[in-house]
Amino acid sequence: MEFKHLPVMLWECIDGLNVKEDGIYVDCTLGGGGHSLEIAKKLKTGRLICIDKDADAIIVSAERLKEHKDKITFVHDDFKNIKNILDELGIEKIDGALMDLGVSSYQIDTAERGFSYIKDAPLDMRMDQSQYLTAFNVVNEYSLNELTRIFTVYGEEKFSRRIAENIVRERDKKTISTTGELAALIEKSVPAANRFKYGNPSKRVFQAIRIEVNGELNRLDEAVSELIRRLNPKGRICVISFHSLEDRIIKNVYKYFEADCICDKSLPKCVCGKKREIKILTPKPITATKEELEVNSRAECAKLRIAEKL
């Protein structure tokens, strides 16, 4: 098994984490292990917790990181269970955390995983192959209104209703089983004049279905909040997002923890007692350099936000 994946904004993340050789760090989205490898190289007596819900990522990255195995604990789980994961490992505080919320190149390029609208394969899109819900279930079982909602909210697709109506109409005739069938249906649903005006519509719809299948936005704010609470003073959190919904969640969580008071502005004085807990180090998110984009076009939409615990 070959797990090809170029870590996005690798050195920006490593610099952002400011890794201490005796620190405890969490890579919440292990993937191909590119970020974890560079973190592990900087550790001497420290510890790295590597989490991924994709079992393939754990298997491949464990081999890639074997020279550093004494410093690393691999966890096959969803990072949204971060509180339970750290509690079970007996870890109360950490010195840094990293999240890369994108889909790995391995998942996209492995046709049978069903993530790509370019390669024809069974509709799947599960990051965790053991879960029940697949893209097939979403496409063939969700109601017209449910499909419209996820295409609109998660894909920000202008023609969500038309696409959803055509999916429902087509599946009444026969089951929609493959990514190729779905992509052709999406393309047919969008008026020719608008078909590629804002990029390939299949990209947006496939993104929406993938987010729904994997519950990518569910409890994201809770997980980031938990990591911030666990940070030691001067500890840092780095989060890479790839679309506006994720980025908005990260931005709002950071703003909450940076705020000194969350009382209604009409009150004469603070009654909430909230204190500022972090400093946002990236008022504007970091984006990939021109040089990186030349070798990894999938970094084009990536935004990195970094915060430091006070």
C-alpha positions, 0 to 999 in steps of 0.5 A: 500500500502506497500512501502518497500525500504532500503535507500542506504548508509543512514548514509554516506548521512546524514553525508555527508549533514552535516544537520543544524537544521535551513537549507533548504534541498531537497530530489530529489528522495523521494522513501520510505522516508528513507533518508528524515526521518533522515534529518527531525529528525535533523531539528528544524526550517528548511525545507525539500522539498521531490520530486518524480515522482512516486505518490505512493512514495508521498502517502506512504512517507507522511504517514511515515513522518507525525510526521514531516509534519510541516517541509516538503513540498511534490512535485509530479514532476520530479527533473529535473524540479528543477528550476521551483519547487524551484522558485514556492516554493519561495526558492532561496537558499538551504543548501543541496540536495540529489539524489538517482538515483536508482529504489526503491525496491518497484518498482522492487518488485511490479510485475505489475510495470513491472521493474523486469525480474524475475517476469512476468508482463505487460511491463511497467517500468514507474516511473510516471504512468501518462506518455504515453511511456512504455516499451511496446512501446519501445519494440514493436515500436522502430526500429532495430537501435534504440533498438540496440543503447539503449541496447549498450549505456544504457545497455552496452550490448555486444550482443545488435544487436542480441537481437534487431534483435530477438526482431524485428523478434519475434514482426513481428509474435506477440506482445511482451507483458510481461517481461517474454516473453522479458526475455526469448527472451533476454536469447535465443539471447545470445550465451550459452557460454556468457549467464551469463558470465557477469551477467544476460543479461536481467538485462542490457537490462531491465536497458537500456529500463527503462532508455529510458522509464523514460528519466533518463539521460535527463537533469541530468547534468542540474538538478545537476548544478542547485542544485549546483548553489542554494547551500549556502556557506558550503551547500552540495550535495550528489548524489548516482548513480548506473551505469557508465553513471550516475556516469560519468555525476555526476563526470563531473559536479562536475569537472566543478564546481570545476575548476578555469578556462575552457579556452583552454590550449593554451591561455596565460591567462584566458579569461573565468572568471570562478571561482571555486565554489565547493570542491569535498569531495569524490575524489573517490566515497563512496561505500556500506560497507560489512555490508550493502551489507549483508542486501541490495545486491541492494547497490552493484553498488551504488556510492556516490559523495559529494561536498561542496559549497565554 
